């Protein structure tokens, strides 16, 4: 039975001790919440000093679970678990500790009124009432964060000497510092007046904070209270609301074990997401990512019953989830499945965001996976891939399958979002939809039970098929948004940041970080080929960027001497850009090439700088164009290795380079898409035969003699004849080499002929 009482904060403590269960989230108050509390206390002080001596501030609701009696060294205490309200109780305890610290500084104060209580006596009373009495700590946090709490509150250690391991512990120290500074801001009043302020502040914490306490017997009662008190709370995360509803479901079923499971699993999720510094925002982001792969609801605004946009309300009101209209066993099965999925995914999520946590020794693929995840996270829009990566990691672990998917995601991110600068929602729906298909591909019957037969469409019949088709989808999205020809076109522009030198709608790369990342990878490539072993290893990009690598315009943006118009027009060309290391002097950026070479480039450890021409040769438009071509060729290889088409050319218009045949490449991709329903990323139009080391399939050959050797008559579009018999070829003739991502063969929409 629930006991409800309106009481004062000080009345909670005299006979009681409080524990924060392990499943609760860590301390999460930021400076904003702490300062809001201090402002409320200050307002209460002002009201009391202006004649309203009994003025109280309503401090909110606290839910406590009665856990019996705790034996102290000299007496016993009533013991409670804090189900709701730990942030407030923890912060007040920190405030009392800081208050005592300030009182101890006034130990030599001579009181004018002989009836006044000595500062040390007030501090001792406060300590016994709120912090530590008879060898017993009055509040204990969860096992992860209690060490820091006891250090700064019970033992009053300096925050600077306490080591922290996670965000919750950091926030405990921050709160103590904020409160200490707030108190010391009142010190200017003089010792006597400051003592009076501290004494009145102690009274406020004891009898000026009013709150409603709910004392319950078990977790199922907490579920009912959460539904009543917190379901519409603006300060709760989606996960808080989901937890409260699931506990409420357990309460309706009178199942305390299910309640404990909900608390335990949600607590694990919170710890997994916050242990590397995440807060409420990161929890919210994770919950939304997970919901996509678990439910298949990619855009809740466009779903049926879209009036229920919040996840907790969809769970509560839709029969396909855990509506109370469902049978008890259906609700329990949904809860079990959801908790299992979200807990496992939370363990994976923080490794995806923090690849350094992955143990290299766990798998032969771990090093490759870590490298590609670091690259993915170094670039913007990484979160688009998280639902997919979570479910593949969950299904396969650190495997070849995960390595393949991460590699393809990193390639899509670099090419599509960073170089082609496509909108951030490009491919997003496809990536999330495939995450859902993979999640349930081997468990269709379970999905039918979990979602009461109303599950979103599940496309594939096995996990291997789902992953194989997902890899093909990623390749197709690259082909749609940034095939090889377009990647090369973008990188070879005269102005890579603006893109205005061609009227095709491209507005330049996403930002200069995209080019820094490209040049970082180029530098790694050059060092791997070089002989300078002492500089062969460079740190991860994120670390190097933080250390101060800078983007260098070899021909300066604002030259010190007369402007060379030819070079100025290529200032933002890829060939004119380089990276300077953290130790290089970037202060010479406006000097001439010869001066910069003498003062900076000749001393740089960067391999790409070392490869620049001698000052006697100089820096010319031809050097810029050639360097841009080399870096572009590197990019096509580094972010290549994708499925490709090959056109074997016997003859072509004179003086035509393959890079000029983009119109023909476009027609081949269009033909391929018409036949197979997907886009092919690479098209090679060459006089050489296709590599014999790879498997090739003829898509279309000469209908008369079956030859695949062609004579091209135009560089702008498909206009060709068969080199074998002279037959005019109305449709593109080509072969394909498709990467095999599984045993599933590609399905054709139409026949080859």
N, C-alpha and C positions, 0 to 999 in steps of 0.2 A: 504494500500500500504506500502511496506517495504522500509524504508530509510536505506541506507548503507553508512557508512562514516569511513574513516581511521582517527583516532584521537589520542590525547595523554590522558593519564589517568586523569590528572588534569583538562582537559577540560570537563570531564563528570559532575563534581560536582558543579561548582559555582551557577547554577540556579536550581539544581535538588535534589530530595530525592529518595531513593531506598528502596524497600520492597521485602523481600523474601517471596513468597506465602506459605501458610501453607502446600500445597501439595508437596513442594520441600523437598528433603532429608535434613537432618541436616548437620552441618559442618562435613566434612569427611577427611580433609587433615591431614596426619600423618607427622611425623618428616621428612620423605624423601621429600615430596612435599614442605614443608616449607623451608628446606635447599636448595633444588633446586632453589627456588625463590631467596633466599638470595645470592646464588652463582651467579645467573644471574645479580642481582643488583650490586654485588661486581665487576663483570666483566665489567659492564657498567661504574661504577666509575673509574676503571682502564683505560678504553678506553678514557674516557673524560679527565682524568688527563694527558694522554700521547699525547695530541695535538688534539684528536678528540672531541672537545668541544660540538658538537651537536649529538654525538653518541646516538642512541636509541635502546632499546631492544624491540623486538616484543612480546607483552604480550598475544596474542591470540584473541579469539572472545568473544564478549559479546552480548547476545540477550536480549533486553529490550522490555517490552510491555507498551505502553503509556496508563496510567490510568487517565490522566487529570491533575488537579491542586490540590495541598495540601496547605491549608491555615496555615501559620505560625503566630506567635504572632506579628511580625513586617512586614512580607512580605510573598508573596506566592511563592511556588516552583513548578516546573514541577515534576510530580510524575510518577515513573516507577516501574513495577514489574520486578524483575530479573528472566528471563526465563532460561538463561544459563550464567554462569560466576560468580555465587555467591561465590564459594570457593576463587577465586582470589580477588574479591572485598572485601570480609570479611577479608582475610589475610592482604591485604594492609591497611585496616582500623586499624587492630591490630598493624601493623608495625608503622603507623603514631602515634598511641597512645603511643607506647613504645618510639618512637623518641621524642615525646613531654616530656615524663617523664624524659628522659636523659637530654634534654635541660633545664628543670627546675632545675636540679642539678647544672647547670652552671650559676645560676642567679647572683652570686657575681663575675663573671669573668669580669676583666677589659680589654676592647678591645683596642688594639693599634691603630687601624684605626678608626677615629671618624665617618667614613661613614658606618662602619659595623653595621649590625642590631643586636640588643640585642637578646640573646637566648630566653628570655621570649616573645618577640614580634613575633619571628618566630613560637614559639609554639602556640601562640594565633591565628596567621594566619592559621596554619595547622589545628587547632581545628575547626575553623569556616569553612574552605574549605572542610574538609573531615569528621568531626565527629559531630559537634553540633553548630548550628547557629540560633540566634533569637528564642530560645526555641524549636527548631526542631531538632530531631535526623536525621542525613543525611542517615544512613543505619539502617534499622530495619529487624531483622531476623524473622523467623517463631515464632508463639506464644509460642512454647515449649522452644525454646533456646534463645529467645531475652533477657530474664532476665539476663542470664550469660554474654551475649555479651555486653549489656549496662553497666553492673557492671564493667567489665574489660577494656572497651574502653571509654565509655562516662564519667563514674565516676572514672575511673582509680583506682579501688579498688585492693587490693592485692589478687593475685590468691589464697593464702592460706586461705583467709577469705570467699571465695565464695563456697557455697555448690553446688555440681553437682548431677544430677539425671540420666544422661544417657551418652553414649559414645560421642555423638556430643559435649556436654558441657565439657566433660573431654578434648576433643581435642582442644577446644577453649582455655582452660587454658594452655594446653601443648604448643600450638603455641605461646602464649604470653611469656611463660618461655623461649622457644627456641630463640625467637627474642631478648628478653631482654639479655640473656646470650651472644648472638652474638654481640650485641651492646657493652656490657661491655668488651668483649674481645679486643675492640679497645681503651679502656679507658687508657691503659698504655701509650698512646702517649703523655699524658700531656693535661691539660685543653684546651689550645689554639688550639693545633692540633686536639683534640677531637671535639672541637666546629666546626672546619673547616670540619671535616668528617661528622658531623651531618648536617651541613648546606648544604653540597653537596648531602648528602643522601636525604634531603628534596627536593632538585631540581630534583633528579632522579624520586622520586615518583610523582612529579608535571608534568614534561615535558620529562622524559626519558623513559617512558613506553608507547609504541605505541600499539594500538589495533584496531580491526575492530568491529564497533558497528552496530548491526541490530536493528532498532526500528520498531516494528510491532504494529498493531492495536488490534489483538485478538489472541487467542491460536491456531487457525487453521493455521495461518501464521507460528507460531512456529513449527508446525508439518512439514511443507514443508522445513523449514530451517534445522531442525534436520536431515531430510533425506539426505540433500545435504552435511551438514557440519560434522555430527557425525556418520553416519551409519557404517563407518569403523574405528571409533576412538578406539584406543587401550586402552584408559584409562576409557572406559565406561563398566559398568556391562551389563549383558544380559538384566536386567530389564530396564536399561536406553534405550537400543536399541529397546526393545519391545515397551516401552512407545512412543519413537519417531515415530516408524512406525505406531502405532495405532492412534496417533494424526494426522499423515500424512493422514491416511485413512479418518479420520473425516474431514480434510481439503479438501480432494478430494470430499467428499460428501457435503461440505459447511455446516457443522453441528457443530457450536460452542458449543452447549450443550454437544455433545458427547466428544468434546475435553476437556471440563471442567471435565466431568466424568472420563476420562482417567487420567488426572492429579490428581484428587482427590483420586481416588482408588489406583493408584500407590503410591501416597504419604502416604496413610494409610498402604500399604504393607511395605514401607520403615520404617515408624515409628514403626510398630509392630515388625519388625525383629531387629531393632537397639536399641530399648529402654532399652534392658537389656545388652547392650554392644556389640552387633553385628556390623560388618562393611561390606565392600564390599564382602569379602569372604563368610560371612554368608548369605548375600543376594543371591549371586550366587548359593550357595548350596541349599537354599530354592527353588529358581526358578526351578532348575533342579529336585528336589524332586517333586514339584508340577506338573511339566510337565508330569511326568510319570503317575500320577494318573488322570490327565486331558485328556491327548492325547492317553495314552496307548503305546506310543513310548518308549520302555524300553532301547533300545540301538540305538541311532540315527546313529551310524556308520554302522549299519546293516539294516537300513530301506531302503525302496525304495526311490529313489532320495537322496541317502546318500551324494551327493555332497553338500547338504544343511545341514551341521552339526549343526550350531548355531541355537538356537531356534528362534531368530528373523528372520533369513533367511528362515526357514521352514514356519513360519507364513506368510511371504511375498511372497514366491514363490510356495507353494503347494496349490492346489485348495481345498483340504480338510480342510484348515484352513482359512486364511483371505486374500488370493491372490486378487489382484485388478482385476483379470479376472472374479471374482465372481460377482454375482448380488449384488447391493447395500444393499438390505435387508438381504442377506446371510452374508455379511461381518459384518453388524451391529449386527446380532444375534450372530455370533461367538465372537465378541468383548464383548458384554454384558455377555455372558456365561463365558468367560474367566475371565473377571474382577470380576464377582460375586464369582467365585470359588477361584481365587488366593487371593482375599481380605479376605474371610472367613477363608481360610486355613492359612493365615499369622497370624490371631488372635489366631488360635489354635496352630500353630507351636511354638511360643515362650512359650506357656504354657507346651507343651510337653517337650521342652528343659529345662524349668524352672518350674518344678511342684509345687514349693512353691508359685507360683502365683495363683494356683487353690484354690478357697474358699472352705474349708471343709464343710461349711454349705450349699453349693449349691446342694448337693446330698448325699443320704445315701451311695453311692459307692465312693464318692470323696476321702475319706481317703485311701481306698484300691488302688484306681487308682494312687494317689500321691505316695504311697509307692512303687508300682511296677514300675512306671516311674522313680523314683529316682534310683531304682536298675538297670533298663535298661540303664540309662545314666551313671551310675557308671562303667559300663562295656564297653569294646571297641565294635565297629561295631554297635552301637546304631542306626546310621543313616540308616541302611538297613531297619529299621522298620518304618521310619518316613512317607513315602507315605501312607502306610496302616493305621497307627494310625491317620493321619490327616483326611482321608476320613471317618473312623469309628466315630471319634470324631465329625466331621462335620454332619454326618447323624443322630447320636444318642445322642450326648451330653454326659454328665457325667452319663452314664447309666450302666445297667448290661452288655449289649453287649460290651461296651467299656472296662469295667473292665475285662471281660473274655478275650478279645483279648490282652489287655496289659499284663495280667497274662501269657498267652501262649507265647507271644513274649519274655518276661523276661526269661521264662523257656528255650525257644529255644536258646536265647543268651548265657545263662550260660552254658548249656549242650553242645551245638554244637560248638560255637565259642571259649568258654573259657576253658572247660575241654577237650573235644575231639580235640580242636584246629584245627577245619576244616578251609579251606580257607574262606576268607571274602565274596566270591561270592557264597558260598553254600546257597541255598534257596533264594538268593537275587531276582532272576528273578520271582520266584513264588510269593514272597511277594509283589512285585511291580505290577505284573499282576493282582493279586486279588484286589489290591487297585483300579486299573482302573475299574475292573468289579463291585466293590461295588459302586464306584462313579456314575456310569450310570445305575445300575441295575434297578432302579425304573423309569428311564427316557430314555428308549430306543428310543422312538419316537423323543424326543428332541435331543438325540445324533445324530440321523440320519439327522435331520435338521442342527444342528450345524456343523457337519463334511460333509455336502452335500452328504450323502449316502456312504461316504468312511471311516466311523469309523472302528477302529479295532474291531475284533470279540468280542461281548458281550455274555458271556456264560450263565448267570443266568437270570431267568425271574422275580425275585423279590429281594428286599433288604434282607429280612430275609433268603432266600436261599443262597444268596451270602455270607453273614456273617457266616452262619452255615457251608458252604463248606470251607470257609477260615479257620475256626477253625480246621476243619478236616485236611486241608492241613498242618497247622502248626504242628499238632500232627504227621502227616505222615513224615514230614521233620525231626522231632525229632527221629522218628523210623528209618528213613534212616541213619541218621548221628550219633546219640548217644542214642540208646535204653538203657533201664535200665542195661542190662548185660554189655554193653560197659562202661557206666558211672561208674559202680562199679569196673570193671577191671582197669580203669584208676586211680581211686582214691585209689585203694589198691596196686598200684605199689610200689616197694621198692624205686624208684626214681621218684617222681611226676613231677619234673622239666625237666628231660632228657628223661625218658621213655625207656632208653636203656636196661633195664633188660628183655624186651620181644621183639622178632623180628617180630613185626606186623605193623611197619611203624609209630606208634605213637611216637611223639617227645616231649611229655610232655605237660603240660598245657600252655596256651598262654603266661602268665607271672606271676610273683609273686602277682600281683594285683588280679588275679583270685582266688588265695588261700586266700589272705587277705579278699576278699569279702565273700568267703565261711565261713571262720572262724568268720567273723563279724556276719553273719547270725546265725551261731552256738552259738555264745555268746548271742545273743538276745534270742535265743531259750532257752538256759540254764537259763537265768535270768527270763524268763517268768514262769519258773517252780519253781524257788527258792523262798526263804523267805526274801532275803535282799532287802527290799523295797527301801532303800536309794540309791541303785545302779541299780535298775531295769530298769531305763530309760537311754538309751545311745543315743547320737546324730545321725543324718543321717550319713551314711558311708562316704560320701564325706567330711563332716565337720570333722569327727573323724580322717580321714586319714590326712587331712590338719593339724590337731592339733598334729599329730605325733605318731599314733599307729605304731608299728613295728612288723615285723615277727621274731619270736624267734625260733631258733633251740634248743630244750630242751637238746639233746645231741649235743654239740657244733661242728661246722664245723672244728674248729682248737682248739682242747682241750689243756689245759695247761699241762696235765699229759700224760702218755703213752696212745696211741690210742687203744681203744677196737674195734677190727676189726668187731665183730658182730654188735655193735651199729653204727659204722662208715658206714657200708653198708646200714643202715636204716636212715642215717642222713637226707636225703631229702624225707623220707616217710611222708605221711600226718599225721600219728600218732605221729611223732616227732616234729610237728610244732604247734606253738601257737601264739596268739597275746599278746603283751604287751601294756598296755594303755599308753597314753601320759605322765602320771605321774610316770610310772615305770622306774626303772633304767636299761637301756639296756647295760650298760657298763660292766656288769658281764658275757657277752655272752660266754666267753671261759672257765669259771670256771667249776668245777665239779658239778654234780647234787646237792649234799648236800650243797655246798657253795652257789650255785644259789638259792636254796630253802630257805636258811637262809637269804640271803641278798636281794633277789628280790621277789621270789614267795610267801613267807609267808606274804609279805606286799602288794601284788597286789590286786586290786579290781576286777580283771578279774575272772569271775566264772569258766572259763575253766582252769585257773591256780590253782584255789582253789581245783579243782577236781583231781589234780595230786597226785600221791602217796606220802606217808611220806618218808623222806630220809632213814629211817630205812629199808623200803622195797626196795628202790632204783629204778633206771630207767633201765628197762630190755627190750630185744627184745619182750618178751611176752606182756609187758605193751604197747609198741609201736603198736603192731599188734592189740591188743584189742581196743586201742583208735582209730586207723584208721578205724576199723570195725564200731565203734559207730558213728563216724562222717560220714562215708559213708552211714549208715542206715538213718541218719538224712537227708543227701542230697537227697537220693532216695525218702524220704517223702516230703521234702520241695520243691523240684522241680519235684514232681511226681503228683499224682492225675489224671493221663492220662488214656486213654483207654487201656484195658488190655485183655490178653488171659489167660486162666486157664487150666492147665492139672491136672486132679485128678489122683494121683498115688496110686496104691495099694501096689506095691512092686518095689524096685529098687536095683541095685548093692549095696553091703554092703559098709557102711561108705561113702556114697556119699552125699555131701552137695549140696543144690540148686545152690550155686554159681559156682559149677563145671559143671553144665548142660548147659553151654552156647551154645554148639553145637546143642542140642535139641531145645533150644530157637530160635536159628538162623533158623532152619528148619521150625519151626512154623511160624516165621515172613515171611519166603519165601513163604510158603503155603498161608498165609493170603494175601500177596501181589499179588500172582497169581490169587486169587479168586476175590479180591476187588480192586486191582490196587493201594493200598496205604499200608503204613507200620504201624504196630502197635507198640507203644513204649515199652509196658511192657508185659512180659510173666512170669507167676508164675507157677512153677512146684512143686506141693505140695501134701502131703498126706492128707491134710485137704480138705474138700469140699469147693466149692466157697461160698462166703458170701451170705446168704439169704436176706440180706438187699439191695442187688443190683440186677438189672435185667440182666439176662444172656441169651444169645442165643447160642444154639448148632451149631457150624460150621460144625463139622463132628463127627459122632459117629460110633460105630461098625456096619458095614453093615449087620451083622447076627442077633445080639440081641439088637442093638440100645443103648448099654451101653456106658458110657463115662469114666468108671473106667479102668485104664490100668496098665499092668505090664511092667516096663522098663527093658530091657536086656542089655543096654549099656548107658554109660554116654556121649559118643562122638557124637552121632547122633540118629535119630529116628530109633529105633529097639524095637518094642513093640508088645504085644499081649493083647487081651481083657481079663480083669480080670473076666468077667462074663461067657464067653463061651470058652475062650482059642483061639479064632480066631486070626490069625496073622494080624496085622494092617499095611497095606502098606502105609497109609497116616496118618499124625498126627491127633489125636483125641483131640478136645479141645472146650471150650466155649469162648465166648467173652462178655465183658461188655464194651459197647461203650458209651462214654459221649454224651449226647444229647445236641447239641448246637442250636436246633431249631426244627421245626416240620417236617423237611425234613429227611426221612429215608435214610440210606446208600444204594446206588445202587450196586448190585452185578454184577460182570463181568461174572461169571460162577455160576452155581448152587452149592449147598452144596455137592452133591454127584456126 
